[in-house]
Amino acid sequence: MAQDLLEEEGIFFDEFNKLRTLEPDVSQKTSELKEECKEFADKIGQFQEKVGSLIELVDQLAKETETEKFKAIGARNLLKLVAKQREALQQQLQALIAEKKTQLERYRIECDALSKVESEQNEFINQFILH
């Protein structure tokens, strides 16, 4: 009966017979909730650490990807430059071939002309010797 009067006034005894202002069930649930909150906070901390390390890894991969991208762009530009140089060299060689063909044709015409002159001179010598 005395315990009922104290409970009506909001005073309770716990399992160790200490005076409490909270009901023992509420006090126990509060302690359990406190432990669950601590575990939850610990798990959130672990999650943040894992997310932090994941973000660092993603950042590192992004940097490496950017580096490889620049290397690929450089290689592509170098390849384009080599192709342009090859094309320019090919044009130079074609111009040189055309020049040499022209020179060959000139030499052939000159050779034909000299052969004709030689033939005429031989004919003149032969006529001069025979007369």
QUIBEL-V516988 format. One record per residue. N is the residue number from 0. PHI is phi in whole degrees, 0 to 359 (none if undefined). PSI is psi as a letter, one per 40 degrees, with the letter a starting at -180 (none if undefined). D_FIRST is the distance of its C-alpha to the first C-alpha in Angstrom with 2 decimals. Layout:
# QUIBEL-V516988
N|PHI|PSI|D_FIRST  N|PHI|PSI|D_FIRST
This chain:
# QUIBEL-V516988
0|none|d|0.00  1|295|d|3.80  2|292|d|5.29  3|296|d|5.03  4|295|d|6.42  5|295|d|8.78  6|296|d|9.84  7|296|d|10.68  8|274|e|12.76  9|88|f|14.37  10|243|h|13.37  11|229|i|12.92  12|251|h|13.67  13|271|a|16.81  14|293|e|18.25  15|259|e|19.59  16|61|f|16.33  17|264|i|17.93  18|284|h|16.39  19|226|i|17.59  20|263|e|17.97  21|250|i|18.65  22|295|i|16.76  23|301|d|17.88  24|296|d|19.90  25|294|d|21.57  26|297|d|22.33  27|294|d|23.83  28|295|d|25.82  29|295|d|27.01  30|295|d|28.23  31|296|d|29.92  32|297|d|31.49  33|299|d|32.67  34|295|d|34.32  35|297|d|35.87  36|296|d|37.20  37|297|d|38.67  38|298|d|40.30  39|298|d|41.56  40|298|d|42.99  41|297|d|44.66  42|296|d|46.13  43|297|d|47.38  44|298|d|48.98  45|297|d|50.67  46|299|d|51.78  47|298|d|53.26  48|297|d|55.11  49|295|d|56.52  50|295|d|57.51  51|299|d|59.08  52|292|d|61.12  53|295|d|62.09  54|296|d|63.25  55|299|d|65.26  56|297|d|66.82  57|296|d|67.69  58|298|d|69.18  59|297|d|71.23  60|297|d|72.43  61|296|d|73.30  62|296|d|75.37  63|296|d|77.11  64|297|d|77.76  65|297|d|79.21  66|298|d|81.42  67|295|d|82.66  68|297|d|83.24  69|295|d|85.43  70|297|d|87.26  71|295|d|87.90  72|296|d|89.15  73|298|d|91.41  74|296|d|92.74  75|297|d|93.39  76|296|d|95.22  77|297|d|97.23  78|298|d|98.12  79|296|d|99.26  80|297|d|101.33  81|298|d|102.93  82|296|d|103.74  83|294|d|105.34  84|296|d|107.28  85|297|d|108.47  86|296|d|109.55  87|296|d|111.39  88|297|d|113.08  89|298|d|114.07  90|295|d|115.62  91|298|d|117.47  92|294|d|118.81  93|295|d|119.88  94|295|d|121.67  95|296|d|123.34  96|298|d|124.41  97|297|d|125.86  98|297|d|127.68  99|293|d|129.06  100|296|d|130.18  101|297|d|131.97  102|297|d|133.57  103|299|d|134.56  104|296|d|136.15  105|298|d|138.01  106|297|d|139.23  107|295|d|140.28  108|296|d|142.24  109|296|d|143.78  110|297|d|144.61  111|300|d|146.22  112|296|d|148.17  113|293|d|149.29  114|297|d|150.19  115|295|d|152.30  116|297|d|153.94  117|299|d|154.60  118|297|d|156.05  119|294|d|158.27  120|293|d|159.38  121|297|d|160.12  122|295|d|162.08  123|295|d|163.94  124|298|d|164.67  125|299|d|165.88  126|292|d|168.12  127|291|d|169.38  128|290|d|170.21  129|285|d|171.91  130|260|none|174.12
